[in-house]
Amino acid sequence: MRLVLEGERRLHLQIVGAGLDIRSVEPGLSFSPLHMLAASLATCTAAVVIGWAQRAGLPWADLSIEVEWEYVDDPYRVGRYDVTLRWPGLPPGREGAALRVAQHCTVENTLRHPPTIDMRVVT
């Protein structure tokens, strides 16, 4: 897979090759923890959708996923993700099914229903 960092608040996951290739369209833009969080959402969504497509005999080689996010305050955090599945080869009429399948991503469900986080310092 190729992960293309398209800015401080945007990335594009392309389903090509083996492993994970991370690129940036902006010089000096590094893979931040928030890019990593969005990449987790994108790769999880891709895995769920590709698995469904393979079982259903649907072409998926041209699938790509874009994730864009916005920040909010109090406390400062990501307040919204916009996820777009670009899938030119998806047969007409299958968009609704693809969306329902994509929403089974464990990362998405974790973000929608956040876990309890217990944090401590040990010396």
DSSP file (Angstrom, degrees, kcal/mol; ACC not computed):
  #  RESIDUE AA STRUCTURE BP1 BP2  ACC     N-H-->O    O-->H-N    N-H-->O    O-->H-N    TCO  KAPPA ALPHA  PHI   PSI    X-CA   Y-CA   Z-CA
    1    1 A M              0   0    0      0, 0.0    20,-3.0     0, 0.0     2,-0.5   0.000 360.0 360.0 360.0 148.9    0.0    0.0    0.0
    2    2 A R  E     -Ab  14  21A   0     12,-2.8    12,-3.3    18,-0.2     2,-0.6  -0.966 360.0-161.7-116.3 124.5    1.1    3.5   -0.6
    3    3 A L  E     -Ab  13  22A   0     18,-3.3    20,-3.0    -2,-0.5     2,-0.6  -0.925   7.6-164.3-105.8 117.4    0.3    6.2    1.9
    4    4 A V  E     -Ab  12  23A   0      8,-3.1     8,-2.0    -2,-0.6     2,-0.7  -0.906  11.8-145.8-108.6 115.2    0.6    9.7    0.5
    5    5 A L  E     +Ab  11  24A   0     18,-3.4    20,-2.5    -2,-0.6    21,-0.4  -0.705  19.4 179.0 -78.4 116.3    0.7   12.6    3.0
    6    6 A E  E     -     0   0A   0      4,-1.9     2,-0.3    -2,-0.7     5,-0.2   0.320  60.1 -38.4-104.1   6.6   -1.2   15.4    1.2
    7    7 A G  E >  S-A   10   0A   0      3,-0.8     3,-0.9    19,-0.1    -1,-0.3  -0.927  79.1 -62.9 158.6-177.9   -0.9   17.9    4.0
    8    8 A E  T 3  S+     0   0    0     -2,-0.3    -1,-0.1     1,-0.2    24,-0.0   0.716 134.3  27.2 -66.8 -20.5   -1.0   18.4    7.8
    9    9 A R  T 3  S+     0   0    0      1,-0.1    60,-2.0    -3,-0.1     2,-0.3  -0.011 114.2  64.9-133.3  30.5   -4.7   17.2    7.8
   10   10 A R  E <   +AC   7  68A   0     -3,-0.9    -4,-1.9    58,-0.2    -3,-0.8  -0.977  45.8 170.4-157.3 138.4   -5.0   14.9    4.7
   11   11 A L  E     -AC   5  67A   0     56,-2.5    56,-2.4    -2,-0.3     2,-0.4  -0.965  17.8-147.6-143.9 163.6   -3.8   11.6    3.4
   12   12 A H  E     -AC   4  66A   0     -8,-2.0    -8,-3.1    -2,-0.3     2,-0.6  -0.994   8.1-153.6-135.4 124.0   -4.5    9.3    0.6
   13   13 A L  E     -AC   3  65A   0     52,-3.7    52,-2.4    -2,-0.4     2,-0.4  -0.886  11.3-167.1-101.3 120.2   -4.1    5.5    0.7
   14   14 A Q  E     -AC   2  64A   0    -12,-3.3   -12,-2.8    -2,-0.6     2,-1.5  -0.897  21.8-132.3-107.3 136.8   -3.5    3.8   -2.6
   15   15 A I        +     0   0    0     48,-1.1     2,-0.3    -2,-0.4    48,-0.1  -0.639  60.1 124.8 -91.0  82.7   -3.8    0.0   -2.9
   16   16 A V        -     0   0    0     -2,-1.5    -2,-0.1     3,-0.1    46,-0.0  -0.997  54.6  -8.5-140.6 142.9   -0.6   -0.8   -4.7
   17   17 A G  S    S-     0   0    0     -2,-0.3     2,-0.3   -16,-0.1    -1,-0.1   0.172  83.6 -63.6  68.4 175.8    2.4   -3.0   -4.0
   18   18 A A  S    S+     0   0    0      2,-0.1     2,-0.0    -3,-0.0    -2,-0.0  -0.671  96.8   9.6 -97.7 155.3    3.3   -5.1   -0.9
   19   19 A G  S    S-     0   0    0     -2,-0.3     2,-0.5     1,-0.1    -3,-0.1  -0.310 100.8 -59.2  75.3-160.9    4.2   -3.5    2.4
   20   20 A L        -     0   0    0    -18,-0.1     2,-0.5     2,-0.0   -18,-0.2  -0.978  42.5-170.3-130.3 119.5    3.6    0.1    3.2
   21   21 A D  E     -b    2   0A   0    -20,-3.0   -18,-3.3    -2,-0.5     2,-0.5  -0.942  10.3-159.6-108.6 120.8    5.3    2.9    1.3
   22   22 A I  E     +b    3   0A   0     -2,-0.5     2,-0.3   -20,-0.2   -18,-0.2  -0.903  17.1 169.6-107.9 125.4    4.9    6.4    2.9
   23   23 A R  E     -b    4   0A   0    -20,-3.0   -18,-3.4    -2,-0.5     2,-0.4  -0.876  20.8-146.1-129.3 161.2    5.4    9.5    0.7
   24   24 A S  E     -b    5   0A   0     -2,-0.3   -18,-0.2   -20,-0.2     4,-0.1  -0.990  10.5-158.1-129.2 138.2    4.8   13.1    1.1
   25   25 A V  S    S+     0   0    0    -20,-2.5   -19,-0.1    -2,-0.4    -1,-0.1   0.628  85.0  64.5 -85.7 -14.1    3.7   15.7   -1.5
   26   26 A E  S >  S-     0   0    0    -21,-0.4     3,-1.8     3,-0.1    -1,-0.1  -0.937  91.6-118.5-111.1 126.1    5.1   18.5    0.6
   27   27 A P  T 3  S+     0   0    0      0, 0.0     3,-0.1     0, 0.0    -2,-0.1  -0.381  99.7  16.6 -59.3 135.1    8.8   18.7    1.3
   28   28 A G  T 3  S+     0   0    0      1,-0.3     2,-0.6    -4,-0.1     0, 0.0   0.344  86.9 133.7  85.2  -7.6    9.5   18.5    5.0
   29   29 A L    <   -     0   0    0     -3,-1.8    -1,-0.3   -24,-0.1     2,-0.2  -0.673  40.8-161.2 -78.1 119.3    6.1   17.1    5.9
   30   30 A S        -     0   0    0     -2,-0.6     2,-1.1    -3,-0.1     5,-0.1  -0.639  29.4 -95.8-104.5 161.4    6.7   14.1    8.2
   31   31 A F        -     0   0    0     -2,-0.2    -1,-0.0     4,-0.1    -7,-0.0  -0.617  52.8-166.6 -74.8 100.4    4.5   11.2    9.2
   32   32 A S     >  -     0   0    0     -2,-1.1     4,-2.4     1,-0.1     3,-0.2  -0.342  35.5-103.6 -87.6 167.2    3.0   12.5   12.5
   33   33 A P  H  > S+     0   0    0      0, 0.0     4,-2.0     0, 0.0     5,-0.1   0.841 124.5  52.2 -57.9 -32.6    1.1   10.6   15.2
   34   34 A L  H  > S+     0   0    0      2,-0.2     4,-2.0     1,-0.2     5,-0.1   0.829 107.3  50.8 -76.5 -30.0   -2.1   12.1   13.8
   35   35 A H  H  > S+     0   0    0      2,-0.2     4,-2.9     1,-0.2    -1,-0.2   0.903 109.5  53.0 -63.6 -40.8   -1.3   11.0   10.3
   36   36 A M  H  X S+     0   0    0     -4,-2.4     4,-2.0     2,-0.2    -2,-0.2   0.901 107.9  49.4 -62.1 -41.1   -0.7    7.6   11.9
   37   37 A L  H  X S+     0   0    0     -4,-2.0     4,-1.7     2,-0.2    -1,-0.2   0.931 113.9  45.2 -63.3 -45.9   -4.1    7.6   13.5
   38   38 A A  H  X S+     0   0    0     -4,-2.0     4,-2.4     1,-0.2    -2,-0.2   0.872 110.7  54.6 -65.5 -36.6   -5.8    8.5   10.2
   39   39 A A  H  X S+     0   0    0     -4,-2.9     4,-3.1     2,-0.2     5,-0.3   0.859 104.6  54.8 -65.0 -34.9   -3.7    5.9    8.4
   40   40 A S  H  X S+     0   0    0     -4,-2.0     4,-2.1     2,-0.2     5,-0.2   0.913 109.2  47.4 -62.4 -42.4   -5.0    3.3   10.8
   41   41 A L  H  X S+     0   0    0     -4,-1.7     4,-2.2     2,-0.2    -2,-0.2   0.925 115.0  46.0 -63.5 -45.1   -8.5    4.3    9.9
   42   42 A A  H  X S+     0   0    0     -4,-2.4     4,-2.5     2,-0.2    -2,-0.2   0.929 115.0  44.6 -65.6 -46.6   -7.7    4.2    6.2
   43   43 A T  H  X S+     0   0    0     -4,-3.1     4,-2.4     2,-0.2    -1,-0.2   0.866 113.5  50.6 -70.5 -34.9   -5.9    0.8    6.2
   44   44 A C  H  X S+     0   0    0     -4,-2.1     4,-2.2    -5,-0.3     5,-0.2   0.932 111.8  48.1 -63.9 -45.9   -8.5   -0.8    8.5
   45   45 A T  H  X S+     0   0    0     -4,-2.2     4,-2.5    -5,-0.2     5,-0.2   0.921 111.8  50.3 -60.3 -44.3  -11.3    0.4    6.1
   46   46 A A  H  X S+     0   0    0     -4,-2.5     4,-3.1     1,-0.2     5,-0.3   0.922 109.2  50.9 -60.4 -44.7   -9.3   -0.9    3.1
   47   47 A A  H  X S+     0   0    0     -4,-2.4     4,-2.0     1,-0.2    -1,-0.2   0.914 113.0  45.1 -61.0 -43.8   -8.8   -4.4    4.7
   48   48 A V  H  X S+     0   0    0     -4,-2.2     4,-1.8     2,-0.2    -1,-0.2   0.928 117.2  44.1 -66.1 -44.9  -12.5   -4.8    5.5
   49   49 A V  H  X S+     0   0    0     -4,-2.5     4,-2.7    -5,-0.2    -2,-0.2   0.899 113.1  50.1 -70.1 -41.1  -13.6   -3.6    2.1
   50   50 A I  H  X S+     0   0    0     -4,-3.1     4,-2.7    -5,-0.2     5,-0.2   0.909 109.0  52.7 -65.3 -40.6  -11.0   -5.6    0.2
   51   51 A G  H  X S+     0   0    0     -4,-2.0     4,-2.1    -5,-0.3    -1,-0.2   0.922 112.2  45.4 -58.4 -44.3  -12.0   -8.8    2.1
   52   52 A W  H  X S+     0   0    0     -4,-1.8     4,-2.3     2,-0.2    -2,-0.2   0.922 112.0  51.7 -63.8 -45.1  -15.6   -8.2    1.2
   53   53 A A  H  X>S+     0   0    0     -4,-2.7     5,-3.0     1,-0.2     4,-0.6   0.900 109.5  49.9 -61.3 -41.1  -14.8   -7.5   -2.5
   54   54 A Q  H ><5S+     0   0    0     -4,-2.7     3,-0.8     1,-0.2    -1,-0.2   0.927 112.3  46.6 -63.7 -44.6  -12.7  -10.6   -2.8
   55   55 A R  H 3<5S+     0   0    0     -4,-2.1    -1,-0.2     1,-0.2    -2,-0.2   0.849 115.7  46.5 -65.3 -33.1  -15.5  -12.8   -1.3
   56   56 A A  H 3<5S-     0   0    0     -4,-2.3    -1,-0.2    -5,-0.2    -2,-0.2   0.478 112.4-118.7 -88.6  -2.4  -18.1  -11.1   -3.6
   57   57 A G  T <<5 +     0   0    0     -3,-0.8    -3,-0.2    -4,-0.6    -4,-0.1   0.820  62.6 148.8  70.4  31.0  -15.9  -11.4   -6.7
   58   58 A L      < -     0   0    0     -5,-3.0    -1,-0.2    -6,-0.2     2,-0.2  -0.745  52.9-110.0 -98.3 144.8  -15.7   -7.6   -7.1
   59   59 A P        +     0   0    0      0, 0.0    -1,-0.0     0, 0.0    -5,-0.0  -0.521  41.6 164.3 -70.7 138.1  -12.7   -5.8   -8.7
   60   60 A W    >   +     0   0    0     -2,-0.2     3,-2.0     3,-0.1   -45,-0.1   0.386  41.0 104.4-134.8   1.2  -10.9   -3.8   -6.1
   61   61 A A  T 3  S+     0   0    0      1,-0.3   -46,-0.2    28,-0.1   -11,-0.0   0.760  85.2  49.8 -61.2 -25.4   -7.5   -3.0   -7.6
   62   62 A D  T 3  S+     0   0    0    -48,-0.1    -1,-0.3     2,-0.0     2,-0.2   0.302  82.8 122.0 -98.2  10.8   -8.5    0.7   -8.3
   63   63 A L    <   +     0   0    0     -3,-2.0   -48,-1.1    24,-0.2     2,-0.3  -0.511  33.4 169.7 -69.8 136.1   -9.8    1.3   -4.7
   64   64 A S  E     -CD  14  86A   0     22,-2.2    22,-3.1    -2,-0.2     2,-0.4  -0.977  20.3-145.5-142.7 157.1   -8.2    4.2   -2.9
   65   65 A I  E     -CD  13  85A   0    -52,-2.4   -52,-3.7    -2,-0.3     2,-0.4  -0.984   6.5-163.1-130.3 129.3   -9.2    5.9    0.4
   66   66 A E  E     -CD  12  84A   0     18,-2.7    18,-2.7    -2,-0.4     2,-0.4  -0.911   5.6-169.6-110.0 137.4   -8.8    9.5    1.3
   67   67 A V  E     +CD  11  83A   0    -56,-2.4   -56,-2.5    -2,-0.4     2,-0.3  -0.995   7.3 175.0-128.3 129.7   -9.0   10.7    4.9
   68   68 A E  E     -CD  10  82A   0     14,-2.2    14,-3.2    -2,-0.4     2,-0.3  -0.972  10.1-167.3-129.9 146.5   -9.2   14.4    5.9
   69   69 A W  E     - D   0  81A   0    -60,-2.0     2,-0.3    -2,-0.3    12,-0.2  -0.938  12.6-150.2-138.5 159.3   -9.6   15.7    9.4
   70   70 A E  E     - D   0  80A   0     10,-2.0     9,-2.6    -2,-0.3    10,-1.3  -0.924  18.3-131.3-124.3 150.0  -10.4   18.8   11.3
   71   71 A Y  E     - D   0  78A   0     -2,-0.3     2,-0.3     7,-0.3     7,-0.2  -0.710  18.5-169.3 -99.0 152.6   -9.3   19.9   14.8
   72   72 A V  E   > - D   0  77A   0      5,-2.6     5,-2.2    -2,-0.3     2,-0.2  -0.907  16.0-124.1-132.6 163.6  -11.5   21.2   17.6
   73   73 A D  T   5 +     0   0    0     -2,-0.3     3,-0.2     3,-0.2     5,-0.0  -0.574  68.2  73.6-104.7 167.4  -10.6   22.8   20.9
   74   74 A D  T   5S+     0   0    0     -2,-0.2    -1,-0.2     0, 0.0     2,-0.1   0.944 129.1  13.3  67.1  60.8  -11.4   22.2   24.6
   75   75 A P  T   5S-     0   0    0      0, 0.0     2,-0.2     0, 0.0    -3,-0.2   0.594 108.7-121.0 -86.9 159.4   -9.5   19.9   24.6
   76   76 A Y  T   5 +     0   0    0     -3,-0.2     2,-0.3    -2,-0.1    -3,-0.2  -0.453  60.5 122.5 -64.3 126.2   -7.5   20.2   21.4
   77   77 A R  E   <S-D   72   0A   0     -5,-2.2    -5,-2.6    -2,-0.2     2,-0.5  -0.956  70.4 -64.8-167.6 174.8   -8.1   17.1   19.4
   78   78 A V  E     +D   71   0A   0     -2,-0.3    -7,-0.3    -7,-0.2     3,-0.1  -0.709  46.0 179.1 -75.1 124.7   -9.3   15.7   16.0
   79   79 A G  E     +     0   0A   0     -9,-2.6     2,-0.3    -2,-0.5    -8,-0.2   0.587  60.2  18.6-104.6 -13.9  -13.0   16.5   16.0
   80   80 A R  E     -D   70   0A   0    -10,-1.3   -10,-2.0     2,-0.0     2,-0.4  -0.969  54.1-160.8-159.5 139.1  -14.0   15.1   12.6
   81   81 A Y  E     -D   69   0A   0     -2,-0.3     2,-0.5   -12,-0.2   -12,-0.2  -0.977   6.7-160.7-116.6 136.8  -12.8   12.7   10.0
   82   82 A D  E     -D   68   0A   0    -14,-3.2   -14,-2.2    -2,-0.4     2,-0.5  -0.981  13.4-170.5-114.0 118.3  -14.0   12.7    6.4
   83   83 A V  E     -D   67   0A   0     -2,-0.5     2,-0.5   -16,-0.2   -16,-0.2  -0.934   3.6-172.1-114.0 127.3  -13.3    9.4    4.7
   84   84 A T  E     -D   66   0A   0    -18,-2.7   -18,-2.7    -2,-0.5     2,-0.7  -0.978  11.8-154.7-122.1 123.0  -13.9    9.0    0.9
   85   85 A L  E     -D   65   0A   0     -2,-0.5     2,-0.7   -20,-0.2   -20,-0.2  -0.869   9.9-162.0 -92.4 116.4  -13.6    5.6   -0.8
   86   86 A R  E     +D   64   0A   0    -22,-3.1   -22,-2.2    -2,-0.7    -2,-0.0  -0.899  23.4 158.1 -99.9 116.8  -12.7    6.2   -4.5
   87   87 A W    >   +     0   0    0     -2,-0.7     3,-1.8   -24,-0.2   -24,-0.2  -0.619  14.9 173.1-144.4  76.0  -13.6    3.1   -6.4
   88   88 A P  T 3  S+     0   0    0      0, 0.0    -1,-0.1     0, 0.0   -25,-0.1   0.811  82.0  54.1 -57.7 -31.8  -14.1    3.6  -10.1
   89   89 A G  T 3  S+     0   0    0      2,-0.1   -28,-0.1   -31,-0.0   -26,-0.1   0.463  76.1 118.0 -85.5  -0.4  -14.4   -0.2  -10.7
   90   90 A L  S <  S-     0   0    0     -3,-1.8     3,-0.1   -32,-0.1     5,-0.1  -0.515  74.6-112.2 -67.0 126.3  -17.2   -0.8   -8.2
   91   91 A P    >   -     0   0    0      0, 0.0     3,-1.7     0, 0.0     4,-0.1  -0.272  40.7 -91.7 -59.5 143.8  -20.2   -2.1  -10.1
   92   92 A P  T 3  S+     0   0    0      0, 0.0    -3,-0.0     0, 0.0     0, 0.0  -0.231 111.9  28.0 -55.0 142.2  -23.2    0.4  -10.2
   93   93 A G  T 3  S+     0   0    0     -3,-0.1     4,-0.3     1,-0.0     3,-0.2   0.365  96.3  93.0  87.8  -4.6  -25.6   -0.1   -7.4
   94   94 A R    <>  +     0   0    0     -3,-1.7     4,-2.5     1,-0.2     5,-0.2   0.398  53.8  95.8 -99.9   2.1  -23.0   -1.6   -4.9
   95   95 A E  H  > S+     0   0    0      1,-0.2     4,-2.4     2,-0.2     5,-0.2   0.903  83.6  49.9 -60.4 -43.9  -22.2    1.8   -3.3
   96   96 A G  H  > S+     0   0    0      2,-0.2     4,-2.3     1,-0.2    -1,-0.2   0.908 112.2  47.2 -62.4 -43.2  -24.6    1.3   -0.3
   97   97 A A  H  > S+     0   0    0     -4,-0.3     4,-2.4     2,-0.2    -1,-0.2   0.914 111.3  51.7 -64.8 -42.4  -23.3   -2.2    0.4
   98   98 A A  H  X S+     0   0    0     -4,-2.5     4,-2.6     1,-0.2    -2,-0.2   0.905 110.1  49.4 -61.5 -41.3  -19.6   -1.0    0.2
   99   99 A L  H  X S+     0   0    0     -4,-2.4     4,-1.6     2,-0.2    -1,-0.2   0.924 110.4  49.8 -64.0 -44.7  -20.4    1.8    2.6
  100  100 A R  H  < S+     0   0    0     -4,-2.3    -2,-0.2     1,-0.2    -1,-0.2   0.907 113.1  47.0 -61.3 -41.4  -22.1   -0.6    5.1
  101  101 A V  H >< S+     0   0    0     -4,-2.4     3,-2.1     1,-0.2    -2,-0.2   0.928 108.1  55.5 -64.8 -45.3  -19.1   -3.0    4.9
  102  102 A A  H >< S+     0   0    0     -4,-2.6     3,-1.3     1,-0.3    -1,-0.2   0.814  98.0  64.2 -58.5 -30.9  -16.6   -0.1    5.3
  103  103 A Q  T 3< S+     0   0    0     -4,-1.6    -1,-0.3     1,-0.3    -2,-0.2   0.379  85.8  74.2 -78.2   6.5  -18.4    0.9    8.6
  104  104 A H  T <   +     0   0    0     -3,-2.1    -1,-0.3   -59,-0.1     2,-0.2   0.312  65.0 127.7 -96.0   7.0  -17.3   -2.5   10.1
  105  105 A C    <>  -     0   0    0     -3,-1.3     4,-2.3     1,-0.1     5,-0.2  -0.464  58.9-142.0 -65.1 129.2  -13.8   -1.3   10.5
  106  106 A T  H  > S+     0   0    0      1,-0.2     4,-2.2     2,-0.2    -1,-0.1   0.847 100.6  54.6 -63.3 -35.6  -12.6   -1.9   14.1
  107  107 A V  H  > S+     0   0    0      2,-0.2     4,-2.3   -67,-0.2    -1,-0.2   0.932 108.6  48.4 -65.4 -44.4  -10.7    1.4   14.1
  108  108 A E  H  > S+     0   0    0      1,-0.2     4,-2.4     2,-0.2    -2,-0.2   0.935 111.9  49.3 -59.8 -45.7  -13.7    3.3   13.1
  109  109 A N  H  X S+     0   0    0     -4,-2.3     4,-1.9     1,-0.2    -1,-0.2   0.870 109.6  52.3 -62.5 -36.0  -15.8    1.6   15.7
  110  110 A T  H  < S+     0   0    0     -4,-2.2    -1,-0.2     2,-0.2    -2,-0.2   0.902 111.1  46.7 -65.6 -41.3  -13.1    2.4   18.3
  111  111 A L  H  < S+     0   0    0     -4,-2.3    -2,-0.2     1,-0.2    -1,-0.2   0.867 113.5  48.4 -69.1 -35.6  -13.2    6.1   17.4
  112  112 A R  H  < S+     0   0    0     -4,-2.4    -2,-0.2     1,-0.3    -1,-0.2   0.827 125.9  28.9 -72.0 -31.4  -17.0    6.2   17.4
  113  113 A H  S  < S-     0   0    0     -4,-1.9    -1,-0.3    -5,-0.2    -2,-0.1  -0.716  93.8-150.8-128.6  78.9  -17.1    4.5   20.8
  114  114 A P        -     0   0    0      0, 0.0    -3,-0.1     0, 0.0     2,-0.1  -0.133  11.6-122.3 -61.6 144.8  -13.8    5.6   22.5
  115  115 A P        -     0   0    0      0, 0.0     2,-0.3     0, 0.0    -5,-0.0  -0.321  29.3 -98.1 -75.4 163.2  -12.2    3.2   25.0
  116  116 A T        -     0   0    0     -2,-0.1     2,-0.5     2,-0.0     0, 0.0  -0.669  38.3-152.0 -75.5 137.6  -11.5    4.2   28.6
  117  117 A I        -     0   0    0     -2,-0.3     2,-0.6    -3,-0.1    -1,-0.0  -0.965   9.5-167.5-118.7 118.2   -7.8    5.2   28.9
  118  118 A D        -     0   0    0     -2,-0.5     2,-0.4     2,-0.0    -2,-0.0  -0.917  13.7-176.6-102.1 124.1   -6.0    4.7   32.2
  119  119 A M        +     0   0    0     -2,-0.6     2,-0.3     2,-0.0    -2,-0.0  -0.946   7.4 163.9-124.5 143.6   -2.7    6.5   32.3
  120  120 A R        -     0   0    0     -2,-0.4     2,-0.5     2,-0.0    -2,-0.0  -0.972  31.1-128.8-150.3 163.1   -0.1    6.5   35.1
  121  121 A V        -     0   0    0     -2,-0.3     2,-0.4     2,-0.0    -2,-0.0  -0.972  22.8-167.6-115.2 130.4    3.5    7.4   35.7
  122  122 A V              0   0    0     -2,-0.5    -2,-0.0     1,-0.1     0, 0.0  -0.970 360.0 360.0-120.6 132.8    5.8    4.8   37.3
  123  123 A T              0   0    0     -2,-0.4    -1,-0.1     0, 0.0    -2,-0.0   0.380 360.0 360.0-116.7 360.0    9.2    5.6   38.7
